[in-house]
Amino acid sequence: MKSELKLPDISECEVAVLGLGYVGLPLAVGISRCKICNLTNNIINRKVIGFDISIDRVNELSRGFDRTKELSDTNLNESGIFFTNNFDDLKKSDVFIVTVPTPIDEMKVPDLEPLKRATEIIAETLKKVTKSIKPLIIYESTVYPGATEEICIPIIEKISGLKLNEHFCCGFSPERINPGDKEHTLDKIIKVTSGSNKESLEWIDNFYGSFISAGTHKAASIKVAEAAKIIENTQRDLNIALVNELAILFKKMQIDTLDVLKAAETKWNFLPFKPGLVGGHCIGVDPYYLTYKAKKINYSPQIVLAGRAINDHMGKWVVDQLILCMAKRGLIIANSKVLILGLSFKENCTDIRNTKVEDIFEFLTEYNVDPYIYDPCVDINHANKKFPQKVFSEIPSEHKFTAAIIAVAHNQFKSFTYKQWNSLTKEEGIIFDLKGIVPRELADIRM
């Protein structure tokens, strides 16, 4: 392959997005819908391919159905994206954007297998195709600083036989998608960009700038962009851990935590974080990527891991407080039925990955309590695969609940009437409000 290769035409390139979840699908639609460049007003005529290894996901999207509910059927049908799980359909692509999950395993160690597999697919594709352009591979999946250059690029070079910056270029642009948030959408969030050299950085920055109306920020390097993503969520994790620890402390002092926070928020520079469960695939995961890398370079992180320990403990603390309250009231604990409101990892979201509501569910069962989950937002069939016959889209009326735990502040819950809140449990039942949305006189326990 000749070394005089040029980067693709930013207005005419074919873009393949690998991974069509909460990040990849909105990104693919955002790229596809852009017909006029934000920066130049030039006409955009890109082809977008949405690739996912799940044939079920591809078939659903091809029919215009998004189970994550992040996109309407209309937006999806009008996107013009070609959805596929066939590797051969990637051969004509000039730009590859990787948006696959980067979870942790049971030992809290980063699981980079999906990332490696996506990289191998791209490398195999590049090996088979001779082009007159220099393709770009852009990673959006969250990783620890150095992962793109230490893991991904060597895989591409080894399998494809191509050399970085001579035959292909690479970049990292961290995703900032906030599932369930209809205000801070993709185009309204500043995009951090980075590249393997100056040429690729300029191209990648202009590419995202063409359809991200909020603008872009050029990071000094790929590692800087990777680190920026990690600390965004680590900072939130630590702030929530602080108020969670304060909630535990104030509970012992018989002080209402939400009252304390409301008073403190009257100062202009007090950060308005609230106590609660910290799950999901970002805040509850990303800090472990940072601490993993820290240990690799012989540094033992303390504050980050302390925050993680507090937040990971909250599910047990919630259940312990409920059981204690039940015991003090003389309520029968064994075989009692407890209703949990909310299953997703955050409000107004369908995503149940790494939800800490699962911890509450499991700790309740350890006390021989019979838990039920009510969540009108999640896919009930999908949820019941994990919690068989325990998740409902409506409150199961055939049961009388000894207690109710409000775990997620869905809008549907916030709109409950006084009567609805009051009828959740038996007359002597307990309402544990983790989110501060229940009328105070009805909440027996508050965070």
Buried (B, 14 or more C-beta within 10 A) or exposed (E): BEEEBEBBEBBEBBBBBBBBBBBBBBBBBBBBBBEEBBBEEEEBEBBBBBBBBEEEBBEBBBEBEBBBBBBEEEBBBEBEBBBBBEBEBBBEBBBBBBBBBBBBEEEBEBBBEBBBBBBBBBBBBBEEEEBEBBBBBBBBBBBBBBBBBBBBBEBBBEBBEBEBBEBBBBBBBBBBBBBBBEEEBBBEBEBBBBBBEEBBBBBBBBBBBBBBEBEBBBBEBBBBBBBBBBBBBBBBBBBBBBBBBBBBEBBEEEEBBBEBBEEEEEEEEEEEBBBBBBBBBBBBBBBBBBBBBBEEEEEEBEEBBEBBEBBBBBBBBBBEBBBEBBEEEEBEBEEBBBBBBBBBBBBBBBBBBBBBBBBBBEBBEEBEBBBBBBBBBBBBEEBBEEBEEBBBEEBEEEEEBBBBBBBBBBEBBEEBEEEEBBBBBBEEBBBBBBBBBBEEEEBBBBB
